[in-house]
Amino acid sequence: MKITGVRAHCLASELETPFAFSQGWVKARGACLVEVQTDAGLTGWGEALCQGLQPPQIAAAAIESALKPLLIGADPLQIEPLWHRMYMQTRDYGMKGAMIAAISGVDIALWDIAGKSLGQPVWRLLGGAHRERVQIYATGFYREAGQGEAPRLADEATQRAAEGFRFLKIKLGFGVADDLAVMQAVASAIEGKGLRLMIDTNHAYGVADAVRLGRALAPLDLRWYEEPVAAEDLAGYRELRAKLDVPVAGGENEFTVFGFRQLFEARAVDIAQPDVCAAGGLTACRHIASLALAHGVQVNPHVWGSSVGQVASLHLIGALPLANPSLFADEPVFEYDCSAHPFREQLVDKPLRQRGGWLDLPTAPGLGIEVDHGALERFRA
């Protein structure tokens, strides 16, 4: 079997109601899907993550100009050698960021082809399932006005609880005082309902403000505090871990085993959050998970992409071992984006559907989905 085609599909959809996270306003959702074709009639699908406010055209250009020439004519089942070929040929100008996201999209598509050719779901090819279903958490709680939205976000928390979510991740980073008002309102709205909270400031703060926020929220017994400072500030991460009791999470803006090696050697995080569509694909996330296991760090992937990225992440989470196993250990949980995003529902034949706060692992070969070409045309950027 040989690779005969590699294509990047840039998608975009304007939002009726723009929303903000700490780094800016999201006015449209974008995606870069990767299609890999073979002479055996098998097609694999992957996704290169549009992280934050990233336009999909950046990764698409990397795929078309840098990666495609390395792949045409190659055996798609040579997944590990192809990953190293792509990385080594681009490392001088692409060790992080959109280039690695481009490699991620290709790599996921190759795993999809492998699963389809062998008649097995991807999680089985990754080594098997440590869990057959995965609990989800609601991520959302974005801002529509900026500050002063605590009542609306408390209402959102009540809605998510009624939908079956047991974990809620609240987007903060809009000023410590405003963040505290939001968390007080959310905590009051769900009091007595048995829900657990996490927070994510998307590196909005320096160490001093991040510590101040973390200490003020200590009574809430947060499951984790995500991206408290900039990804480059490993010393800041380490200082926060020393000063706070809450587990510190990070890594959605880190890439490959080389980047995560520095994160783990610095003892910067309790929970590592590589995104399978950004950090180097399923191949790189296997490397990262092994290194995390050796350092006693649990991997809990970040998920932000379309339905293709979502299902790839679900396969990965199913195959992740526990770094610190026990009878009552916290299992990895799936980030279920509740914000406006048409690419979660309209791109594939089997979008993920949560039932009572859980997702079952797919059982069909490969990723277990097929992309709707009509949707690709409707949303083409």
C-alpha positions in Angstrom: 0.0 0.0 0.0 1.3 3.5 -1.0 0.3 7.0 -0.2 -1.1 8.6 -3.3 -2.5 11.9 -2.0 -2.2 14.3 0.9 -4.6 17.2 1.2 -5.3 19.9 3.8 -8.8 21.2 4.1 -9.2 24.7 5.6 -12.6 25.3 7.2 -14.1 28.4 8.8 -17.4 29.4 10.3 -18.4 32.8 11.6 -20.0 32.8 15.1 -23.3 34.6 15.7 -22.1 35.5 19.2 -18.3 36.1 19.5 -16.8 35.0 22.8 -13.6 35.7 24.7 -11.0 33.8 26.6 -8.2 35.6 28.4 -6.1 36.1 25.2 -8.6 37.5 22.8 -12.0 37.4 21.1 -13.1 34.3 19.1 -15.2 35.6 16.2 -15.0 32.5 14.0 -14.2 28.8 14.4 -11.5 27.3 12.2 -10.2 23.9 11.5 -7.5 22.3 9.3 -8.4 18.7 8.4 -5.9 16.4 6.8 -6.9 13.7 4.2 -4.4 11.0 3.3 -5.3 8.8 0.3 -3.8 5.4 -0.6 -3.7 3.2 -3.7 -5.7 0.6 -1.8 -8.7 2.8 -1.7 -8.3 3.6 2.1 -8.5 7.2 3.2 -7.3 8.4 6.6 -8.4 11.6 8.4 -6.6 13.8 10.9 -6.6 17.3 12.2 -4.0 20.0 12.7 -5.2 22.1 15.6 -6.0 25.7 15.2 -4.7 26.6 18.6 -6.1 29.7 20.2 -6.7 32.3 17.4 -4.5 30.5 14.8 -5.7 30.6 11.2 -6.0 27.1 9.6 -4.1 28.2 6.5 -0.8 28.2 8.5 -0.8 24.4 9.1 -2.3 23.8 5.6 0.7 25.6 4.0 3.1 23.4 6.0 1.3 20.3 4.9 1.2 21.1 1.3 4.7 22.6 0.9 6.8 20.7 3.5 5.2 17.4 4.4 3.4 16.2 1.3 6.6 15.7 -0.7 8.0 13.5 2.1 4.9 11.3 2.0 3.8 10.6 -1.6 4.8 7.0 -2.5 5.5 6.0 1.1 3.9 3.0 2.9 1.3 4.5 5.3 1.7 1.7 7.8 5.3 2.9 8.4 3.9 5.3 11.0 6.8 5.7 13.3 9.5 6.1 10.5 7.3 8.6 8.7 6.8 10.6 11.9 10.6 10.8 12.3 11.0 11.7 8.6 8.6 14.6 8.9 10.1 15.8 12.2 13.8 15.5 11.2 13.2 17.2 7.8 11.5 20.2 9.4 13.1 20.5 12.9 15.4 23.3 11.8 12.4 25.6 11.4 9.5 23.8 13.0 10.2 22.3 16.5 7.0 23.9 17.9 3.8 25.4 16.8 1.9 25.1 13.6 4.5 22.8 11.9 4.1 20.2 14.6 0.3 20.6 14.4 0.7 19.8 10.7 2.7 16.7 11.5 0.0 15.8 14.0 -2.8 15.9 11.4 -0.9 13.7 9.1 0.1 11.3 11.8 -3.5 10.9 13.0 -4.6 10.1 9.5 -2.0 7.4 9.2 -3.3 5.8 12.4 -6.8 5.9 10.9 -5.5 4.1 7.8 -3.8 1.5 9.9 -6.9 0.8 11.9 -9.0 0.5 8.8 -6.5 -1.8 7.0 -6.4 -4.1 10.0 -10.1 -3.9 10.9 -9.3 -2.6 14.4 -10.0 0.6 16.3 -7.1 2.9 16.9 -7.1 2.5 20.7 -6.4 -1.2 20.2 -3.4 -0.4 18.0 -2.1 2.0 20.7 -1.8 -1.0 23.0 -5.3 -1.6 24.2 -7.9 0.1 26.5 -7.2 0.9 30.1 -10.8 2.0 30.2 -13.8 1.3 28.0 -15.6 4.5 28.7 -14.3 8.0 29.6 -16.0 10.5 31.9 -16.3 14.0 30.4 -15.9 17.5 31.8 -17.6 20.6 30.4 -15.3 23.3 29.1 -16.9 26.6 28.3 -17.8 29.5 30.5 -16.3 31.9 28.0 -17.2 35.6 28.2 -19.6 37.5 25.9 -18.9 40.9 27.4 -15.6 40.5 29.2 -16.1 41.2 32.8 -19.1 41.3 35.2 -20.7 38.1 33.9 -20.8 36.1 37.1 -24.6 35.6 37.1 -24.6 34.3 33.5 -21.8 31.9 34.1 -23.5 30.6 37.3 -26.5 29.9 35.2 -24.3 28.0 32.7 -23.0 25.9 35.6 -26.5 25.0 36.6 -27.3 24.0 33.0 -24.2 21.8 32.7 -25.0 20.1 35.9 -28.5 19.3 34.6 -27.0 17.8 31.4 -25.1 15.3 33.4 -21.6 16.8 33.7 -19.9 16.1 37.0 -16.8 18.2 36.2 -16.8 21.9 35.1 -13.7 23.8 33.9 -14.2 27.6 34.3 -12.3 30.0 32.0 -10.7 32.7 34.0 -8.0 35.3 33.4 -10.1 38.4 33.3 -8.6 40.1 36.4 -8.3 38.4 39.8 -11.2 40.3 41.3 -13.5 39.4 38.5 -12.3 35.8 38.5 -13.1 35.4 42.2 -16.6 36.9 41.7 -17.2 34.3 38.9 -16.0 31.4 41.0 -18.0 32.5 44.0 -21.2 32.6 41.9 -20.5 29.3 40.2 -19.7 27.5 43.5 -22.9 28.8 45.0 -25.0 27.7 42.0 -23.7 24.1 42.2 -23.4 23.7 46.0 -24.6 20.3 47.2 -24.7 18.8 43.7 -21.5 16.9 43.9 -19.7 18.6 41.1 -15.9 19.2 40.9 -14.4 22.4 39.5 -11.2 23.1 37.5 -10.0 26.5 36.4 -8.0 27.6 33.3 -6.5 31.1 32.9 -4.8 30.5 29.6 -1.6 32.0 30.9 -3.1 35.4 31.7 -1.1 36.1 34.8 2.4 36.4 36.2 3.4 34.3 39.2 2.3 36.8 41.9 -1.3 37.1 40.6 -1.5 33.4 39.8 -0.5 32.6 43.4 -3.0 35.1 44.7 -5.8 33.5 42.7 -4.9 30.0 43.6 -4.7 30.7 47.3 -8.0 32.5 47.3 -9.7 29.5 45.6 -8.1 26.9 47.9 -11.4 26.2 49.8 -13.0 25.0 46.5 -10.7 21.9 46.3 -10.1 22.4 42.6 -9.2 19.3 40.6 -6.6 21.3 38.8 -5.4 24.9 37.9 -4.6 25.0 34.2 -2.1 27.2 32.4 -1.5 29.6 35.3 1.5 31.3 33.7 3.1 31.4 30.2 4.2 28.1 28.8 7.8 29.3 28.6 8.0 30.1 32.3 9.0 26.8 33.7 10.5 28.4 36.8 7.1 30.1 37.3 5.3 26.8 37.1 7.7 25.3 39.6 7.2 28.2 42.0 3.4 27.8 41.8 3.6 24.1 42.6 5.7 24.9 45.7 3.3 27.6 46.9 -0.1 26.1 46.1 -1.8 22.8 47.1 -3.9 22.6 44.0 -2.5 20.3 41.2 -1.0 22.4 38.4 -1.8 21.5 34.8 -0.2 22.6 31.6 1.2 21.5 28.2 -1.4 22.4 25.6 1.2 24.8 24.2 4.0 22.3 24.4 5.1 19.9 21.6 6.7 16.5 21.1 8.6 14.4 23.6 11.5 17.0 23.5 9.4 19.8 24.8 7.7 17.7 27.4 11.1 16.4 28.6 11.9 19.9 29.7 8.5 20.3 31.3 9.0 17.1 33.3 12.6 17.6 34.2 11.7 21.0 35.6 9.0 19.4 37.7 6.7 22.0 36.4 3.3 20.2 36.3 1.3 17.6 38.1 -0.9 17.0 35.1 0.4 17.1 31.5 -2.1 18.2 28.8 -0.7 17.5 25.3 -3.2 18.1 22.5 -3.1 15.1 20.1 -3.8 17.5 17.2 -1.0 19.9 18.1 1.7 18.0 20.1 2.8 15.7 17.3 -0.2 13.3 16.8 -0.9 9.9 18.3 2.7 8.9 17.8 4.2 11.8 19.7 1.6 11.5 22.4 2.6 7.8 23.0 6.2 9.1 23.5 5.0 11.8 25.9 2.8 9.4 27.8 5.7 7.0 28.4 8.0 9.9 29.6 5.2 11.2 31.8 4.7 7.7 33.3 8.4 7.6 34.2 8.1 11.0 35.9 4.9 10.1 37.8 2.9 12.7 35.9 -0.6 11.9 34.8 -1.5 12.8 31.1 -4.9 14.3 30.6 -5.1 15.6 27.0 -6.3 19.0 26.0 -9.2 18.9 23.4 -10.2 21.9 21.4 -10.6 20.8 17.8 -13.4 19.5 15.5 -15.1 16.2 15.7 -12.0 14.6 14.0 -9.7 15.8 16.8 -12.3 14.9 19.4 -12.5 11.3 18.4 -8.7 11.0 18.0 -8.4 12.3 21.6 -10.9 9.8 22.9 -8.9 6.9 21.4 -5.7 8.3 23.1 -7.4 8.7 26.5 -8.7 5.2 26.4 -5.2 3.9 25.9 -3.5 6.0 28.6 -2.1 4.2 31.7 -2.4 5.8 35.2 0.8 7.4 36.3 -0.1 6.8 40.0 -2.5 3.8 40.1 -4.6 3.0 43.2 -8.0 1.6 43.9 -9.6 5.1 43.9 -7.3 7.0 41.5 -8.5 9.9 39.5 -9.0 8.7 35.9 -8.3 10.9 32.9 -11.3 12.9 31.8 -12.4 14.1 28.4 -12.6 17.8 27.6 -16.0 18.3 26.1 -16.2 21.8 24.5 -19.6 23.3 25.1 -19.0 26.6 23.1 -20.5 27.3 19.7 -18.7 25.1 17.2 -20.4 23.7 14.1 -17.5 21.4 13.4 -18.3 19.2 16.3 -21.7 18.1 14.8 -21.7 18.6 11.0 -18.4 17.2 9.7 -18.6 13.4 10.4 -21.1 10.7 10.3 -20.8 9.7 14.0 -20.1 12.8 16.1 -19.5 12.1 19.8 -22.6 11.9 22.0 -22.2 11.9 25.7 -24.6 9.8 27.8 -24.9 10.8 31.4 -21.5 12.4 31.5 -19.6 9.6 29.8 -18.3 8.6 26.3 -17.8 5.1 25.1 -14.7 4.2 23.2 -15.4 3.7 19.4 -15.4 0.1 18.2 -15.3 0.6 14.4 -12.0 0.3 12.5 -9.6 3.3 12.5 -11.0 6.4 14.2 -14.5 5.1 13.6 -15.7 8.1 11.6 -16.1 9.2 8.1 -15.9 12.8 7.0 -18.8 14.4 5.1 -17.4 15.9 1.9 -20.5 18.0 1.5 -19.7 19.6 4.9 -16.2 20.3 3.8 -17.4 22.3 0.8 -20.0 24.2 2.9 -17.4 25.3 5.4 -14.4 25.7 3.1 -12.4 28.8 4.0 
